[in-house]
């Protein structure tokens, strides 16, 4: 659709409060990496989609942390947020490098191959 990140947020709402906290943490990590020039703008939604795929698989596993299902405490909120941040960072770091031109016109190596 036109707004893929909105669809991800609505999906997280359906999955529960742990999913929304995880997606929020992932989003903050991904946007910070984008602002640092690590990848093009359109990759934000692609990376967040991969985080949500990982989250769905983790929830389906049955052995996931309870904080990813429902937030019952501040500690749960922090744990779900950290899970999202770590999962996003893994996706960002795990991408193979390719050469792109950043906003300033300088050539740099960024990660895009899994996207």
C-alpha positions, 0 to 999 in steps of 0.5 A: 500500500501507500503507507506500509509502516501504517499497516505494520503498526495496525498489525502490531496493535492486533498482536498485542501491546508487546508487539507495539513496544517492539515495533516502536523500538525497532522504528527508532533504531531504523530511523536513527540509522537512516538519519545517519545515512546508512541506507535510503529512505524507502528501506525503513519500511522494508526493514520494519517489515522484516522485524515484524516477520521475525516477531510473528515467527517468534510469537508463533514459536510459543517460547517467546518472552511474555513481554512480546505478548503483553506488557504487564510492567515497566520491565516488560515494556523495556524488554519488548522495546529492546527486543525490537531495537536489537532485531532491527539492528541485526537486520541493519548490520546483516545486510550485504554492502553495496555502493549508493550515493547519500544525500550529500552526493558523496559515495559511501557503502551502505547495506541494501542487499536483503531488502 
